[in-house]
Amino acid sequence: MRGPVYGFLTVTHASRNWRRRRLVGDGVTTIGLIGSGNIGSTVARLAVAAGHDVVLSNSRGPETLRDLVDELGPRARAGRPADAAAAGDIVVVTVPLKAYREVPADPASGKVVIDTNNYYPERDGHFAELDEASTTSSELLQRHLGGARVVKGFNNIYFKHLVSLARPSGAADRSALPIAGDDAEAKQAVTVFLDAIGFDTVDVGTLADSWRVQPGTPVYGIPYGLYTDSAGNPAGWDSPGTPAGAEVVRAAVAEAQR
């Protein structure tokens, strides 16, 4: 019987078992999600399809995630943010930047944390350090989490394109996602995870360099099919997405200017 389809991933019991052995070894990696909105729920779907367990959380309580957990099946459960941080081998923080101080720091200590955040002043209010470009949003999260190892990721792609552009390793039309971080081992762990769910990676440097992939830069959405119309509004929301390999993403990153 065919399972649910997420991008290239058609999940069957046999393929789940194969992916689990190939990608995560003898144990199953658990992905903890702090925030389960568009990006969080999409990452959860792709992770489950690749054979990972997921622990979902949000600010409203685990009972509000019942439908999503039911959809994802036995590999998914819901908890509170501290539960997701404690359970995750990799923790994905995908909350509005204005709420970054609410991310539980102690249970995330020592963990690899993927930060999907972007700074939108109209939503988040103004952060003087970000307005002055003296730091980046991911550096703020790293400062807050202390002992965690933060890697920027998933912040430059529309969530629908994250589904539609996932491809198996080696596919000619495989897309790449940029990552940035200060810890080489953490970036390698994120690279392995992204490969498992259908994407190559482009390392753009440290957390201080992560501004190169944030809103207003050429790599923010544009390589995957988003663009700006004549009124300056993002468009292409309903497109199936445009595959963008590592060279395309590197070129876009190179164009970024403050």
Secondary structure as UniProt FT lines:
FT   STRAND          5..6
FT   TURN            7..8
FT   STRAND          9..10
FT   HELIX           13..24
FT   TURN            25..26
FT   STRAND          30..34
FT   HELIX           38..49
FT   TURN            50..51
FT   STRAND          53..57
FT   TURN            59..60
FT   HELIX           62..65
FT   HELIX           66..72
FT   TURN            74..75
FT   STRAND          76..78
FT   HELIX           81..87
FT   STRAND          90..93
FT   HELIX           97..102
FT   HELIX           106..108
FT   TURN            109..110
FT   STRAND          112..115
FT   HELIX           121..124
FT   HELIX           128..131
FT   TURN            132..133
FT   HELIX           137..145
FT   TURN            146..147
FT   STRAND          149..152
FT   TURN            155..156
FT   HELIX           159..164
FT   TURN            169..170
FT   TURN            172..173
FT   STRAND          176..181
FT   HELIX           184..197
FT   STRAND          200..203
FT   HELIX           207..213
FT   TURN            215..216
FT   TURN            218..219
FT   HELIX           222..224
FT   STRAND          227..228
FT   TURN            230..231
FT   STRAND          234..235
FT   TURN            237..238
FT   HELIX           246..255
//
